Amino acid sequence: MFTQKLGLALLFSFLVWLGATMFFVWFGDLVLVDPGQHSFLVRFLLLEAGTFVLLYAVLFFYQKLDQSRYAVIKLGIWGSAVGLFMDTFSVWNHSLIFPELSQGQVIAFTIWMVCAYAMYLIIPLLLVRKDERGVF
């Protein structure tokens, strides 16, 4: 049972990473700007807001699939670990993975990524708190 649920967490972890990576492969040149540009903060905040909504939805859905007490926290931890490991190679090989992005856009992607992983760890805590207290 443990390995079956761990397998589900690892599958979701990979799919979240793949979804985020493919989004930036396809749309990165449209949504990312160099951090030195004046429009960076607005775009960054919009990307992070969208990321929060999507991560919240994925984690909420996962919580419905795996109803063990701290399942969503397990996904947050495993998802962050798997994603950070995979993104190490994505950023390292950015010219192959993200060929359309400039160096400034790669930096913007990395800034987004760091904040997204922080959310990946924090949102599960909010969901568990919501379940235990019935409030957000």
Secondary structure, DSSP 8 states (H G I E B T S, - for coil): -HHHHHHHHHHHHHHHHHHHHHHHHHHHHHH---TTSTTHHHHHHHHHHHHHHHHHHHHHHHHHH--STTHHHHHHHHHHHHHHHHHHHHHHTHHHHSTT--HHHHHHHHHHHHHHHHHHHHHHHHHHHHHHHS--
